[in-house]
């Protein structure tokens, strides 16, 4: 098993030798009947190999996980590529999903909030509930769906606002209180959805996804009259409707198994640089850089490093730099 979230490896013991039967028994029935329950969330790699009469084993595949990953990242030998078909891989516990096409889902894209009380309805679904420790045999019991929320925007002085609402919130209906100094204009709600309680603390206990939603805060009536005006930025002449500064970065999907799309939001035209790092701080891929107009941008990444080879499974950091400002987000590359 390669466990979520960081791809930690878990190796099981070998099964008994099959077929298990007595050759002297009159009801000769040499059928193979194996059943192996999967208790941990992640990607499984399974093999079966032959044993001849003197006990010699076909051990051409020492580690099925490593073989598959080498084939997928392009570092396998021709002999290893030929052995790939002998390894069965499957996923245990798919990630939950936000049901954004539900009429009840809030926030909608570019939805406007007119007060500091924001009512959200984070409708979500988990097609395969995975309660750790339960009996194997398929999805059973009600799903665990926990939500945490971050609000990204600017205050009335043009400074970044980053307010966390850790929760976690088990119900779809969530009311949050925006900061009193939040400036009118675009904001980003970054919401993490998990189908477990302790993913980062306990590998293999479940999966999470992170999604960002672009919204607007536009107070009306007495709320608008009572609010001070945001300070103009030096680049106000170049600013789009996205001013004051909202600086955001997200990756989809997350976890990613075959690459990802990095989406970012620039309030003003300027030079932006997008890079990917490992946890040791080493840059593994320079994604893009250049002068970009204000607005939403995206960059598709196929999962490769600088040399064009697929990166191994694990946790990485994607960094967006615009002028003196930087944003860093975690990206999990699933095996």
Buried (B, 14 or more C-beta within 10 A) or exposed (E): BBBBBBBBBBEEEEEEEEEEEEEEEEEEEEEEEEEEEBBBBBBBBBBEEEEEEEEEEEEEBEBBBBBBBBBBBEEBEEEBEEBBEBBEBEBBBEBBBBBBEEEEBBBEEEBBBBEBEBEBBBBBEBEBBBBBEEEEEEEEEEBBBBBBBBBBBBBBEBEBBEBEBEBBBEEBEBEBEBBEBBBBBBBBBBBBBBBBBEBBEBBBBBBBBBBBBBBBBEBEEEBEEEBEEBBEBEBEEBBEEBBBBBBBBBBBBBBBBEBBEBBBBBBBBBEBBBBBBBEEEEEBBEBEEEEBEBBEBEBEBEBBBEEEEBBBBBBBBBBBBBEEEEBEBBBBBBB
